[in-house]
């Protein structure tokens, strides 16, 4: 599954990537090079980051369901 960035976010990511390369390596990065690098990084890191996000969301949701379940199944003292 290819990860596509929101069209509004993509230019911001490209500018940040070019700025990072300029600041860290004192080299200018053109638009084509920035875009190719971003695409490579998305292919390399995107699936792992996405899967981790899904796993984190599932764990959090499971915690919330357990909390709700515990709230709904309170012990009842019938005085027997």
PDB file of N, CA, C and O in Angstrom:
ATOM      1  N   UNK A   1       0.843  -1.174   0.000  1.00  0.00           N
ATOM      2  CA  UNK A   1       0.000   0.000   0.000  1.00  0.00           C
ATOM      3  C   UNK A   1       0.894   1.245   0.000  1.00  0.00           C
ATOM      4  O   UNK A   1       1.717   1.430   0.897  1.00  0.00           O
ATOM      5  N   UNK A   2       0.725   2.066  -0.987  1.00  0.00           N
ATOM      6  CA  UNK A   2       1.496   3.309  -1.069  1.00  0.00           C
ATOM      7  C   UNK A   2       0.897   4.340  -0.122  1.00  0.00           C
ATOM      8  O   UNK A   2      -0.323   4.472  -0.016  1.00  0.00           O
ATOM      9  N   UNK A   3       1.761   5.056   0.554  1.00  0.00           N
ATOM     10  CA  UNK A   3       1.315   6.104   1.460  1.00  0.00           C
ATOM     11  C   UNK A   3       1.371   7.431   0.715  1.00  0.00           C
ATOM     12  O   UNK A   3       2.425   7.855   0.242  1.00  0.00           O
ATOM     13  N   UNK A   4       0.233   8.062   0.624  1.00  0.00           N
ATOM     14  CA  UNK A   4       0.134   9.353  -0.048  1.00  0.00           C
ATOM     15  C   UNK A   4      -0.092  10.442   0.990  1.00  0.00           C
ATOM     16  O   UNK A   4      -0.925  10.298   1.885  1.00  0.00           O
ATOM     17  N   UNK A   5       0.645  11.513   0.866  1.00  0.00           N
ATOM     18  CA  UNK A   5       0.458  12.648   1.763  1.00  0.00           C
ATOM     19  C   UNK A   5      -0.677  13.525   1.262  1.00  0.00           C
ATOM     20  O   UNK A   5      -0.938  13.605   0.062  1.00  0.00           O
ATOM     21  N   UNK A   6      -1.337  14.169   2.186  1.00  0.00           N
ATOM     22  CA  UNK A   6      -2.365  15.147   1.859  1.00  0.00           C
ATOM     23  C   UNK A   6      -1.728  16.224   0.982  1.00  0.00           C
ATOM     24  O   UNK A   6      -0.624  16.676   1.287  1.00  0.00           O
ATOM     25  N   UNK A   7      -2.385  16.645  -0.094  1.00  0.00           N
ATOM     26  CA  UNK A   7      -1.812  17.656  -0.987  1.00  0.00           C
ATOM     27  C   UNK A   7      -1.431  18.961  -0.281  1.00  0.00           C
ATOM     28  O   UNK A   7      -0.537  19.671  -0.742  1.00  0.00           O
ATOM     29  N   UNK A   8      -2.089  19.279   0.818  1.00  0.00           N
ATOM     30  CA  UNK A   8      -1.751  20.494   1.552  1.00  0.00           C
ATOM     31  C   UNK A   8      -0.496  20.304   2.401  1.00  0.00           C
ATOM     32  O   UNK A   8       0.205  21.272   2.696  1.00  0.00           O
ATOM     33  N   UNK A   9      -0.210  19.062   2.795  1.00  0.00           N
ATOM     34  CA  UNK A   9       0.929  18.765   3.657  1.00  0.00           C
ATOM     35  C   UNK A   9       2.209  18.557   2.856  1.00  0.00           C
ATOM     36  O   UNK A   9       3.295  18.911   3.314  1.00  0.00           O
ATOM     37  N   UNK A  10       2.085  17.987   1.669  1.00  0.00           N
ATOM     38  CA  UNK A  10       3.251  17.617   0.866  1.00  0.00           C
ATOM     39  C   UNK A  10       4.241  18.766   0.666  1.00  0.00           C
ATOM     40  O   UNK A  10       5.435  18.553   0.874  1.00  0.00           O
ATOM     41  N   UNK A  11       3.815  19.976   0.273  1.00  0.00           N
ATOM     42  CA  UNK A  11       4.790  21.056   0.088  1.00  0.00           C
ATOM     43  C   UNK A  11       5.505  21.433   1.394  1.00  0.00           C
ATOM     44  O   UNK A  11       6.671  21.827   1.379  1.00  0.00           O
ATOM     45  N   UNK A  12       4.800  21.308   2.510  1.00  0.00           N
ATOM     46  CA  UNK A  12       5.416  21.620   3.807  1.00  0.00           C
ATOM     47  C   UNK A  12       6.489  20.598   4.147  1.00  0.00           C
ATOM     48  O   UNK A  12       7.548  20.948   4.666  1.00  0.00           O
ATOM     49  N   UNK A  13       6.209  19.332   3.853  1.00  0.00           N
ATOM     50  CA  UNK A  13       7.192  18.276   4.104  1.00  0.00           C
ATOM     51  C   UNK A  13       8.413  18.470   3.198  1.00  0.00           C
ATOM     52  O   UNK A  13       9.552  18.349   3.651  1.00  0.00           O
ATOM     53  N   UNK A  14       8.176  18.766   1.946  1.00  0.00           N
ATOM     54  CA  UNK A  14       9.289  18.970   1.014  1.00  0.00           C
ATOM     55  C   UNK A  14      10.156  20.149   1.446  1.00  0.00           C
ATOM     56  O   UNK A  14      11.383  20.066   1.390  1.00  0.00           O
ATOM     57  N   UNK A  15       9.539  21.234   1.872  1.00  0.00           N
ATOM     58  CA  UNK A  15      10.299  22.398   2.333  1.00  0.00           C
ATOM     59  C   UNK A  15      11.088  22.059   3.593  1.00  0.00           C
ATOM     60  O   UNK A  15      12.234  22.485   3.737  1.00  0.00           O
ATOM     61  N   UNK A  16      10.490  21.299   4.503  1.00  0.00           N
ATOM     62  CA  UNK A  16      11.191  20.900   5.729  1.00  0.00           C
ATOM     63  C   UNK A  16      12.365  19.994   5.416  1.00  0.00           C
ATOM     64  O   UNK A  16      13.431  20.124   6.017  1.00  0.00           O
ATOM     65  N   UNK A  17      12.179  19.083   4.487  1.00  0.00           N
ATOM     66  CA  UNK A  17      13.264  18.180   4.092  1.00  0.00           C
ATOM     67  C   UNK A  17      14.422  18.962   3.474  1.00  0.00           C
ATOM     68  O   UNK A  17      15.581  18.727   3.815  1.00  0.00           O
ATOM     69  N   UNK A  18      14.114  19.877   2.580  1.00  0.00           N
ATOM     70  CA  UNK A  18      15.153  20.698   1.958  1.00  0.00           C
ATOM     71  C   UNK A  18      15.868  21.556   2.999  1.00  0.00           C
ATOM     72  O   UNK A  18      17.087  21.715   2.941  1.00  0.00           O
ATOM     73  N   UNK A  19      15.123  22.102   3.942  1.00  0.00           N
ATOM     74  CA  UNK A  19      15.721  22.904   5.013  1.00  0.00           C
ATOM     75  C   UNK A  19      16.632  22.049   5.897  1.00  0.00           C
ATOM     76  O   UNK A  19      17.716  22.487   6.283  1.00  0.00           O
ATOM     77  N   UNK A  20      16.193  20.837   6.213  1.00  0.00           N
ATOM     78  CA  UNK A  20      17.007  19.927   7.030  1.00  0.00           C
ATOM     79  C   UNK A  20      18.342  19.633   6.349  1.00  0.00           C
ATOM     80  O   UNK A  20      19.398  19.708   6.976  1.00  0.00           O
ATOM     81  N   UNK A  21      18.284  19.299   5.059  1.00  0.00           N
ATOM     82  CA  UNK A  21      19.512  18.987   4.317  1.00  0.00           C
ATOM     83  C   UNK A  21      20.418  20.211   4.258  1.00  0.00           C
ATOM     84  O   UNK A  21      21.634  20.087   4.407  1.00  0.00           O
ATOM     85  N   UNK A  22      19.846  21.379   4.045  1.00  0.00           N
ATOM     86  CA  UNK A  22      20.642  22.612   4.010  1.00  0.00           C
ATOM     87  C   UNK A  22      21.295  22.879   5.363  1.00  0.00           C
ATOM     88  O   UNK A  22      22.486  23.185   5.426  1.00  0.00           O
ATOM     89  N   UNK A  23      20.529  22.767   6.442  1.00  0.00           N
ATOM     90  CA  UNK A  23      21.046  23.073   7.775  1.00  0.00           C
ATOM     91  C   UNK A  23      22.044  22.029   8.275  1.00  0.00           C
ATOM     92  O   UNK A  23      23.057  22.376   8.883  1.00  0.00           O
ATOM     93  N   UNK A  24      21.761  20.765   8.022  1.00  0.00           N
ATOM     94  CA  UNK A  24      22.600  19.688   8.547  1.00  0.00           C
ATOM     95  C   UNK A  24      23.826  19.402   7.685  1.00  0.00           C
ATOM     96  O   UNK A  24      24.894  19.079   8.207  1.00  0.00           O
ATOM     97  N   UNK A  25      23.674  19.520   6.369  1.00  0.00           N
ATOM     98  CA  UNK A  25      24.742  19.116   5.458  1.00  0.00           C
ATOM     99  C   UNK A  25      25.279  20.252   4.600  1.00  0.00           C
ATOM    100  O   UNK A  25      26.173  20.053   3.777  1.00  0.00           O
ATOM    101  N   UNK A  26      24.726  21.441   4.798  1.00  0.00           N
ATOM    102  CA  UNK A  26      25.143  22.626   4.053  1.00  0.00           C
ATOM    103  C   UNK A  26      25.108  22.393   2.546  1.00  0.00           C
ATOM    104  O   UNK A  26      26.019  22.781   1.814  1.00  0.00           O
ATOM    105  N   UNK A  27      24.011  21.736   2.099  1.00  0.00           N
ATOM    106  CA  UNK A  27      23.815  21.494   0.678  1.00  0.00           C
ATOM    107  C   UNK A  27      22.391  21.889   0.311  1.00  0.00           C
ATOM    108  O   UNK A  27      21.450  21.667   1.073  1.00  0.00           O
ATOM    109  N   UNK A  28      22.258  22.463  -0.841  1.00  0.00           N
ATOM    110  CA  UNK A  28      20.928  22.805  -1.326  1.00  0.00           C
ATOM    111  C   UNK A  28      20.296  21.570  -1.957  1.00  0.00           C
ATOM    112  O   UNK A  28      20.974  20.767  -2.598  1.00  0.00           O
ATOM    113  N   UNK A  29      19.002  21.434  -1.767  1.00  0.00           N
ATOM    114  CA  UNK A  29      18.261  20.301  -2.313  1.00  0.00           C
ATOM    115  C   UNK A  29      17.156  20.860  -3.188  1.00  0.00           C
ATOM    116  O   UNK A  29      16.273  21.576  -2.716  1.00  0.00           O
ATOM    117  N   UNK A  30      17.214  20.528  -4.456  1.00  0.00           N
ATOM    118  CA  UNK A  30      16.190  20.986  -5.377  1.00  0.00           C
ATOM    119  C   UNK A  30      14.873  20.260  -5.153  1.00  0.00           C
ATOM    120  O   UNK A  30      14.799  19.288  -4.400  1.00  0.00           O
ATOM    121  N   UNK A  31      13.841  20.747  -5.818  1.00  0.00           N
ATOM    122  CA  UNK A  31      12.498  20.200  -5.637  1.00  0.00           C
ATOM    123  C   UNK A  31      12.411  18.730  -6.042  1.00  0.00           C
ATOM    124  O   UNK A  31      11.802  17.926  -5.336  1.00  0.00           O
ATOM    125  N   UNK A  32      13.016  18.378  -7.175  1.00  0.00           N
ATOM    126  CA  UNK A  32      12.970  16.995  -7.642  1.00  0.00           C
ATOM    127  C   UNK A  32      13.687  16.064  -6.664  1.00  0.00           C
ATOM    128  O   UNK A  32      13.170  14.998  -6.330  1.00  0.00           O
ATOM    129  N   UNK A  33      14.862  16.458  -6.209  1.00  0.00           N
ATOM    130  CA  UNK A  33      15.615  15.635  -5.261  1.00  0.00           C
ATOM    131  C   UNK A  33      14.853  15.504  -3.936  1.00  0.00           C
ATOM    132  O   UNK A  33      14.824  14.427  -3.341  1.00  0.00           O
ATOM    133  N   UNK A  34      14.250  16.581  -3.485  1.00  0.00           N
ATOM    134  CA  UNK A  34      13.474  16.537  -2.243  1.00  0.00           C
ATOM    135  C   UNK A  34      12.289  15.591  -2.399  1.00  0.00           C
ATOM    136  O   UNK A  34      11.996  14.804  -1.498  1.00  0.00           O
ATOM    137  N   UNK A  35      11.609  15.665  -3.537  1.00  0.00           N
ATOM    138  CA  UNK A  35      10.450  14.812  -3.754  1.00  0.00           C
ATOM    139  C   UNK A  35      10.857  13.343  -3.842  1.00  0.00           C
ATOM    140  O   UNK A  35      10.196  12.485  -3.258  1.00  0.00           O
ATOM    141  N   UNK A  36      11.915  13.049  -4.550  1.00  0.00           N
ATOM    142  CA  UNK A  36      12.388  11.661  -4.659  1.00  0.00           C
ATOM    143  C   UNK A  36      12.827  11.125  -3.305  1.00  0.00           C
ATOM    144  O   UNK A  36      12.557   9.970  -2.975  1.00  0.00           O
ATOM    145  N   UNK A  37      13.507  11.965  -2.515  1.00  0.00           N
ATOM    146  CA  UNK A  37      13.943  11.546  -1.179  1.00  0.00           C
ATOM    147  C   UNK A  37      12.740  11.295  -0.279  1.00  0.00           C
ATOM    148  O   UNK A  37      12.706  10.310   0.458  1.00  0.00           O
ATOM    149  N   UNK A  38      11.760  12.180  -0.340  1.00  0.00           N
ATOM    150  CA  UNK A  38      10.557  12.007   0.463  1.00  0.00           C
ATOM    151  C   UNK A  38       9.844  10.716   0.082  1.00  0.00           C
ATOM    152  O   UNK A  38       9.415   9.972   0.963  1.00  0.00           O
ATOM    153  N   UNK A  39       9.710  10.437  -1.202  1.00  0.00           N
ATOM    154  CA  UNK A  39       9.044   9.217  -1.658  1.00  0.00           C
ATOM    155  C   UNK A  39       9.790   7.978  -1.157  1.00  0.00           C
ATOM    156  O   UNK A  39       9.170   7.003  -0.732  1.00  0.00           O
ATOM    157  N   UNK A  40      11.124   8.021  -1.209  1.00  0.00           N
ATOM    158  CA  UNK A  40      11.931   6.909  -0.706  1.00  0.00           C
ATOM    159  C   UNK A  40      11.699   6.708   0.789  1.00  0.00           C
ATOM    160  O   UNK A  40      11.491   5.583   1.244  1.00  0.00           O
ATOM    161  N   UNK A  41      11.736   7.805   1.550  1.00  0.00           N
ATOM    162  CA  UNK A  41      11.543   7.703   2.997  1.00  0.00           C
ATOM    163  C   UNK A  41      10.146   7.204   3.346  1.00  0.00           C
ATOM    164  O   UNK A  41       9.980   6.432   4.289  1.00  0.00           O
ATOM    165  N   UNK A  42       9.150   7.637   2.598  1.00  0.00           N
ATOM    166  CA  UNK A  42       7.783   7.145   2.830  1.00  0.00           C
ATOM    167  C   UNK A  42       7.696   5.651   2.563  1.00  0.00           C
ATOM    168  O   UNK A  42       7.059   4.924   3.325  1.00  0.00           O
ATOM    169  N   UNK A  43       8.331   5.181   1.486  1.00  0.00           N
ATOM    170  CA  UNK A  43       8.323   3.746   1.189  1.00  0.00           C
ATOM    171  C   UNK A  43       9.079   2.959   2.253  1.00  0.00           C
ATOM    172  O   UNK A  43       8.673   1.859   2.628  1.00  0.00           O
ATOM    173  N   UNK A  44      10.185   3.531   2.738  1.00  0.00           N
ATOM    174  CA  UNK A  44      11.027   2.847   3.716  1.00  0.00           C
ATOM    175  C   UNK A  44      10.411   2.859   5.111  1.00  0.00           C
ATOM    176  O   UNK A  44      10.323   1.816   5.759  1.00  0.00           O
ATOM    177  N   UNK A  45       9.985   4.026   5.573  1.00  0.00           N
ATOM    178  CA  UNK A  45       9.536   4.192   6.949  1.00  0.00           C
ATOM    179  C   UNK A  45       8.019   4.211   7.106  1.00  0.00           C
ATOM    180  O   UNK A  45       7.496   3.898   8.176  1.00  0.00           O
ATOM    181  N   UNK A  46       7.328   4.572   6.058  1.00  0.00           N
ATOM    182  CA  UNK A  46       5.885   4.739   6.134  1.00  0.00           C
ATOM    183  C   UNK A  46       5.138   3.525   6.652  1.00  0.00           C
ATOM    184  O   UNK A  46       4.349   3.665   7.586  1.00  0.00           O
ATOM    185  N   UNK A  47       5.348   2.338   6.093  1.00  0.00           N
ATOM    186  CA  UNK A  47       4.603   1.176   6.568  1.00  0.00           C
ATOM    187  C   UNK A  47       4.848   0.869   8.051  1.00  0.00           C
ATOM    188  O   UNK A  47       3.908   0.545   8.777  1.00  0.00           O
ATOM    189  N   UNK A  48       6.080   0.966   8.497  1.00  0.00           N
ATOM    190  CA  UNK A  48       6.385   0.697   9.907  1.00  0.00           C
ATOM    191  C   UNK A  48       5.708   1.724  10.812  1.00  0.00           C
ATOM    192  O   UNK A  48       5.136   1.366  11.842  1.00  0.00           O
ATOM    193  N   UNK A  49       5.772   2.988  10.433  1.00  0.00           N
ATOM    194  CA  UNK A  49       5.136   4.035  11.237  1.00  0.00           C
ATOM    195  C   UNK A  49       3.616   3.863  11.228  1.00  0.00           C
ATOM    196  O   UNK A  49       2.970   4.030  12.262  1.00  0.00           O
ATOM    197  N   UNK A  50       3.053   3.539  10.093  1.00  0.00           N
ATOM    198  CA  UNK A  50       1.615   3.327   9.978  1.00  0.00           C
ATOM    199  C   UNK A  50       1.183   2.148  10.847  1.00  0.00           C
ATOM    200  O   UNK A  50       0.218   2.246  11.605  1.00  0.00           O
ATOM    201  N   UNK A  51       1.904   1.035  10.730  1.00  0.00           N
ATOM    202  CA  UNK A  51       1.562  -0.154  11.516  1.00  0.00           C
ATOM    203  C   UNK A  51       1.681   0.114  13.011  1.00  0.00           C
ATOM    204  O   UNK A  51       0.859  -0.362  13.794  1.00  0.00           O
ATOM    205  N   UNK A  52       2.693   0.868  13.409  1.00  0.00           N
ATOM    206  CA  UNK A  52       2.834   1.202  14.824  1.00  0.00           C
ATOM    207  C   UNK A  52       1.669   2.074  15.290  1.00  0.00           C
ATOM    208  O   UNK A  52       1.157   1.893  16.394  1.00  0.00           O
ATOM    209  N   UNK A  53       1.258   3.004  14.462  1.00  0.00           N
ATOM    210  CA  UNK A  53       0.117   3.850  14.796  1.00  0.00           C
ATOM    211  C   UNK A  53      -1.161   3.041  14.943  1.00  0.00           C
ATOM    212  O   UNK A  53      -1.952   3.283  15.854  1.00  0.00           O
ATOM    213  N   UNK A  54      -1.364   2.085  14.051  1.00  0.00           N
ATOM    214  CA  UNK A  54      -2.544   1.219  14.139  1.00  0.00           C
ATOM    215  C   UNK A  54      -2.477   0.384  15.412  1.00  0.00           C
ATOM    216  O   UNK A  54      -3.477   0.258  16.119  1.00  0.00           O
ATOM    217  N   UNK A  55      -1.310  -0.191  15.716  1.00  0.00           N
ATOM    218  CA  UNK A  55      -1.164  -0.999  16.935  1.00  0.00           C
ATOM    219  C   UNK A  55      -1.413  -0.158  18.184  1.00  0.00           C
ATOM    220  O   UNK A  55      -2.073  -0.614  19.118  1.00  0.00           O
ATOM    221  N   UNK A  56      -0.890   1.063  18.206  1.00  0.00           N
ATOM    222  CA  UNK A  56      -1.118   1.959  19.347  1.00  0.00           C
ATOM    223  C   UNK A  56      -2.604   2.284  19.497  1.00  0.00           C
ATOM    224  O   UNK A  56      -3.136   2.285  20.607  1.00  0.00           O
ATOM    225  N   UNK A  57      -3.265   2.558  18.380  1.00  0.00           N
ATOM    226  CA  UNK A  57      -4.694   2.872  18.423  1.00  0.00           C
ATOM    227  C   UNK A  57      -5.500   1.663  18.895  1.00  0.00           C
ATOM    228  O   UNK A  57      -6.442   1.815  19.673  1.00  0.00           O
ATOM    229  N   UNK A  58      -5.138   0.466  18.432  1.00  0.00           N
ATOM    230  CA  UNK A  58      -5.844  -0.741  18.862  1.00  0.00           C
ATOM    231  C   UNK A  58      -5.664  -0.970  20.358  1.00  0.00           C
ATOM    232  O   UNK A  58      -6.621  -1.317  21.051  1.00  0.00           O
ATOM    233  N   UNK A  59      -4.451  -0.780  20.860  1.00  0.00           N
ATOM    234  CA  UNK A  59      -4.190  -0.971  22.290  1.00  0.00           C
ATOM    235  C   UNK A  59      -4.991   0.031  23.110  1.00  0.00           C
ATOM    236  O   UNK A  59      -5.576  -0.331  24.131  1.00  0.00           O
ATOM    237  N   UNK A  60      -5.024   1.272  22.679  1.00  0.00           N
ATOM    238  CA  UNK A  60      -5.771   2.306  23.399  1.00  0.00           C
ATOM    239  C   UNK A  60      -7.268   2.007  23.373  1.00  0.00           C
ATOM    240  O   UNK A  60      -7.959   2.167  24.378  1.00  0.00           O
ATOM    241  N   UNK A  61      -7.756   1.575  22.221  1.00  0.00           N
ATOM    242  CA  UNK A  61      -9.168   1.235  22.105  1.00  0.00           C
ATOM    243  C   UNK A  61      -9.510   0.046  23.004  1.00  0.00           C
ATOM    244  O   UNK A  61     -10.563   0.041  23.642  1.00  0.00           O
ATOM    245  N   UNK A  62      -8.645  -0.952  23.064  1.00  0.00           N
ATOM    246  CA  UNK A  62      -8.873  -2.105  23.931  1.00  0.00           C
ATOM    247  C   UNK A  62      -8.927  -1.674  25.394  1.00  0.00           C
ATOM    248  O   UNK A  62      -9.743  -2.184  26.162  1.00  0.00           O
ATOM    249  N   UNK A  63      -8.059  -0.734  25.785  1.00  0.00           N
ATOM    250  CA  UNK A  63      -8.090  -0.206  27.157  1.00  0.00           C
ATOM    251  C   UNK A  63      -9.426   0.476  27.444  1.00  0.00           C
ATOM    252  O   UNK A  63     -10.025   0.268  28.499  1.00  0.00           O
ATOM    253  N   UNK A  64      -9.881   1.281  26.506  1.00  0.00           N
ATOM    254  CA  UNK A  64     -11.146   2.009  26.695  1.00  0.00           C
ATOM    255  C   UNK A  64     -12.330   1.048  26.769  1.00  0.00           C
ATOM    256  O   UNK A  64     -13.237   1.242  27.579  1.00  0.00           O
ATOM    257  N   UNK A  65     -12.326   0.013  25.927  1.00  0.00           N
ATOM    258  CA  UNK A  65     -13.411  -0.978  25.944  1.00  0.00           C
ATOM    259  C   UNK A  65     -13.403  -1.713  27.277  1.00  0.00           C
ATOM    260  O   UNK A  65     -14.461  -1.977  27.848  1.00  0.00           O
ATOM    261  N   UNK A  66     -12.215  -2.044  27.774  1.00  0.00           N
ATOM    262  CA  UNK A  66     -12.122  -2.723  29.066  1.00  0.00           C
ATOM    263  C   UNK A  66     -12.650  -1.813  30.177  1.00  0.00           C
ATOM    264  O   UNK A  66     -13.343  -2.285  31.078  1.00  0.00           O
ATOM    265  N   UNK A  67     -12.338  -0.528  30.125  1.00  0.00           N
ATOM    266  CA  UNK A  67     -12.834   0.418  31.122  1.00  0.00           C
ATOM    267  C   UNK A  67     -14.363   0.502  31.077  1.00  0.00           C
ATOM    268  O   UNK A  67     -15.021   0.467  32.117  1.00  0.00           O
ATOM    269  N   UNK A  68     -14.915   0.611  29.889  1.00  0.00           N
ATOM    270  CA  UNK A  68     -16.371   0.697  29.738  1.00  0.00           C
ATOM    271  C   UNK A  68     -17.015  -0.603  30.217  1.00  0.00           C
ATOM    272  O   UNK A  68     -18.032  -0.578  30.911  1.00  0.00           O
ATOM    273  N   UNK A  69     -16.428  -1.724  29.849  1.00  0.00           N
ATOM    274  CA  UNK A  69     -16.956  -3.021  30.254  1.00  0.00           C
ATOM    275  C   UNK A  69     -16.962  -3.151  31.772  1.00  0.00           C
ATOM    276  O   UNK A  69     -17.932  -3.638  32.353  1.00  0.00           O
ATOM    277  N   UNK A  70     -15.888  -2.719  32.411  1.00  0.00           N
ATOM    278  CA  UNK A  70     -15.815  -2.772  33.871  1.00  0.00           C
ATOM    279  C   UNK A  70     -16.870  -1.868  34.497  1.00  0.00           C
ATOM    280  O   UNK A  70     -17.474  -2.234  35.505  1.00  0.00           O
ATOM    281  N   UNK A  71     -17.099  -0.704  33.920  1.00  0.00           N
ATOM    282  CA  UNK A  71     -18.116   0.213  34.434  1.00  0.00           C
ATOM    283  C   UNK A  71     -19.523  -0.367  34.287  1.00  0.00           C
ATOM    284  O   UNK A  71     -20.375  -0.145  35.147  1.00  0.00           O
ATOM    285  N   UNK A  72     -19.768  -1.091  33.229  1.00  0.00           N
ATOM    286  CA  UNK A  72     -21.094  -1.646  32.976  1.00  0.00           C
ATOM    287  C   UNK A  72     -21.379  -2.900  33.799  1.00  0.00           C
ATOM    288  O   UNK A  72     -22.539  -3.231  34.048  1.00  0.00           O
ATOM    289  N   UNK A  73     -20.346  -3.581  34.212  1.00  0.00           N
ATOM    290  CA  UNK A  73     -20.514  -4.842  34.938  1.00  0.00           C
ATOM    291  C   UNK A  73     -20.072  -4.697  36.391  1.00  0.00           C
ATOM    292  O   UNK A  73     -19.192  -5.421  36.857  1.00  0.00           O
ATOM    293  N   UNK A  74     -20.672  -3.779  37.083  1.00  0.00           N
ATOM    294  CA  UNK A  74     -20.372  -3.578  38.491  1.00  0.00           C
ATOM    295  C   UNK A  74     -20.988  -4.710  39.312  1.00  0.00           C
ATOM    296  O   UNK A  74     -22.053  -5.233  38.981  1.00  0.00           O
ATOM    297  N   UNK A  75     -20.304  -5.069  40.372  1.00  0.00           N
ATOM    298  CA  UNK A  75     -20.864  -6.072  41.300  1.00  0.00           C
ATOM    299  C   UNK A  75     -22.097  -5.470  41.958  1.00  0.00           C
ATOM    300  O   UNK A  75     -22.107  -4.306  42.359  1.00  0.00           O
ATOM    301  N   UNK A  76     -23.111  -6.274  42.055  1.00  0.00           N
ATOM    302  CA  UNK A  76     -24.356  -5.842  42.671  1.00  0.00           C
ATOM    303  C   UNK A  76     -24.566  -6.646  43.950  1.00  0.00           C
ATOM    304  O   UNK A  76     -24.490  -7.875  43.940  1.00  0.00           O
ATOM    305  N   UNK A  77     -24.823  -5.960  45.024  1.00  0.00           N
ATOM    306  CA  UNK A  77     -25.110  -6.611  46.316  1.00  0.00           C
ATOM    307  C   UNK A  77     -26.618  -6.668  46.487  1.00  0.00           C
ATOM    308  O   UNK A  77     -27.271  -5.652  46.725  1.00  0.00           O
ATOM    309  N   UNK A  78     -27.166  -7.888  46.361  1.00  0.00           N
ATOM    310  CA  UNK A  78     -28.600  -8.056  46.478  1.00  0.00           C
ATOM    311  C   UNK A  78     -29.034  -8.302  47.922  1.00  0.00           C
ATOM    312  O   UNK A  78     -30.211  -8.548  48.184  1.00  0.00           O
ATOM    313  N   UNK A  79     -28.085  -8.236  48.858  1.00  0.00           N
ATOM    314  CA  UNK A  79     -28.398  -8.402  50.259  1.00  0.00           C
ATOM    315  C   UNK A  79     -28.785  -9.832  50.616  1.00  0.00           C
ATOM    316  O   UNK A  79     -29.448 -10.072  51.624  1.00  0.00           O
ATOM    317  N   UNK A  80     -28.375 -10.755  49.800  1.00  0.00           N
ATOM    318  CA  UNK A  80     -28.715 -12.161  50.074  1.00  0.00           C
ATOM    319  C   UNK A  80     -27.646 -12.809  50.884  1.00  0.00           C
ATOM    320  O   UNK A  80     -27.753 -13.990  51.215  1.00  0.00           O
TER     321      UNK A  80
END
